[in-house]
């Protein structure tokens, strides 16, 4: 759907729709679970899900980020994890759209997070943040080469995070959808030969559904771990957690 405001044109696309639906569902879920001052003393399934997410992210942050800055970035990490967790499995629902299988979406997320982490690094360490590209004790003649070698993989973090999420979501969901379409087409041919042959793709789809759902959930975990590692590198230069 195209919209025009003055001389500006905007398009409300499928990714925009499903991101808006995801945001609405997540907000409604957290609202109904936490309304009236909190959840029930005996949690139901939805409250257990919210509590599981809320308990999981702090543990991840504490494991990956050292120092006293971890709680400052906890809300951002929680939102990113929850968004990925609800967006990734959407492609398993018929006639839906996987937002994170769209390369521009994942690239925009990874670049915005990378830029934000870089800004945090400069705010936290000033120009000393650039020392990540030059280990201590390096001979001066080798310094320009080492700086270049360190800067290139550092800048590629933004690209690699987006590509990894996009590739995993696109490959897995596409395989399931192609096999599902093949099985449905063979089933609708009203031919005994095709009906028997349909069992192969059907069983493959059923066998792939569970692992693909696991991949979708694990990619939210992997992306969150990457963010925590990058934040730790930016805030704690040359230190280990």
N, C-alpha and C positions, 0 to 999 in steps of 0.2 A: 504494500500500500504506500503510495507516494503522497507526501505532504509538502506544501509550499508555504513558507512564512517569509514574506517580503521577497528578497532575492535569494533566499536559502531554500534548498530542497532537502527533505528528509525522507528516508524510506523505512517503513516499519516492516521488517522481514521476519522470516521464520525464527532465526536466532533471537531476535528482539522479543517475539511473542513468548518463546519457551523460557527465556531468561526471566521475563516478567512473571510467567506462571510459576517458575521455580522459586523466585523471591517471595511471591505471594503465599505459596504453600509452606515455605519455611517459616515465614513470619506468623502465619496462622497456627502452625504447629507449636511454635514456642509460646504464642499468646495463650492458646487454650491450655497448655500444660502449666504455665506459670501464672495464670490469672488467679484472682482472689488471694494474692500474697504468696503463692507457691503451690506445689503439687500436693498430691495425696500422700498420706503416710504409708499406704499400701499402693505402690505405683502400678498403673496399667501398662499396656504394651507401649503406648506412645510416650508416656512419661519415662519409661525405662530407656527408650531410644534416645530421648533428649539428654537424660542423665549420663548415658553411655558416651555420647558425643562430648558432653561437657567435661567428663572425667578423663576421656582419652586425650584430648588436646593438651591440657596442662601437663600431663605426664610426658607427652612428646616434647613440649617446649622445655621442660626441666631437664630432659635427657640431652637435648641438642644445643641449648643456648646456655652459656656460662655467664656468671655475673648477676648483677641486680637489675638488669634491664628487661629481663624476660617477661615480667608481668605487664610492662608497658606495651609490648607488642602482641600480647595474648589475644585481645579482641580482633585484631586484623587477621591473625593466623586462624582463629576460630571461624571467622566469616569465610575466609578462603577455603578452609577444609570443608565446611558445611555446603558451600556453593558447589564445589567439585563433587562432593559425595552425592548430592541430589541430582546434579546435571549428568554425570557420567552414565548411570544406568538407564537414562530415559529412552535410549534407543532400543532397549529390550521390550518396550511397550509398542504394540502394533500402531501404525499410522502416527507415530511420534517423531521427534527430531532430536538428535543428540547435539546439544550446543557445543560440547567440547570436541566434536569431530569436525568442527569448522575451523580451518587453519587460522583465519584472521582473528577469531575469538581467542584461541589459545595463545597466539602470538601477542595480541593486545594485552592479555592478562600477564604473560611472562615479562613483557617489556615494561609495563607499568610497575610491576613488583620489583624488577631489577633497578629501575630508575629510583623508586622509593628507597630501596636498600642502599643504593649509592649515596643518596642524599643523607640518609641516617649515618652512614659511615663518615661523611665529611662533617656532619654536625657533632658527632661523637668524638672524632679524632682530629678534626681540622685537616691541614695539608699532610699531616703524618699518615693519613689514610692511604696515601699513595705509596707508602713504604711496603705495602703487601706485594708490590711488584719487584722489590729488590731485597732479597734476603741479606741478613747481616754477614759481614766478612767477605763479600764478593769483591774480587779484584776490579779496580776501576776500568780497565780496558774491556772487561766482559759485561759491565753494567748496562750499556745500551741494548745489547743483545738479550740479556736476561729480562730487562724491562719489557721489551717487545714480546718475548716468549710468554711472559706472565700476563700481559695485557690482553693478548689475543684470546686465550681460553677464558679469561675473566669476562670479556665482552660477549663471548659465545654462550655464556650461561643463560642469557636472556633468550637466545634463539633455541638452544638445546632443550630448555624446559618446555617451551611451546610445542616444539616438534615431537618430543617424546609423548606428551599427552595426546596430541592430535593423531599421531601414528597408531598408538595403541587403541584408541577409541575407534578410529576409522577402520582399521584392519579387522578387529574382532567383530564389530557390529555389521560391517559390510558382509563378512563371511556368513554370519547368521542370517541376514536378510536375503542374500542370494540363494542360500540353500533352502530357506523357508519358501521363497517364491518358486523355486524349482519343484519342491515337494507339493505345493498347492496346485501348481499348473498340471503336474502329472496326476494328481488326485482328481482334478476336474475333467479329465479327458474321457471318462466313462469307458475305459478300456482295461480289461483284466491284466494285460501285460504291463501297462503303465501303472496300474494300481499296485501290482506286486513290486515293480521297480521303485515305486514311491517310498517303500519302507526304508530303503537305504538312506536317502537324504533326510527322511523324517527322524530316523534314529540318530543321525549325525547332528541334526539341529538340537534334539533333546540332550545329547551328550555335551554339546558345546554351550548350552544355555547356562549351566551352573558355573563352569570355568570362566565364561565371559562376564558373568555377573561378579565373580570374584576379582577379575582383572579390573573391572570398572571401579570397584570399591578400593582395591589396592592402589590404583593410580591416584586417587585422592590422598591416600596415605603417603605415597612416594613424593607427590608434589609438595605436600606440607613439610615433609622431612627436608626437601631441597630448600624451601624457603627458610626453615630454621637454621640449616647449615650456612646459608648465605648471610643470614642475619648475624650469626655467631662470628663468622669471618669478618664482617663489617664492624662489629662492635668490640670484638676482642682480638685485635691484631696480634698475630704470631703467638697466640695462646691456645691452649687446648682446654676443652670443658672437662 
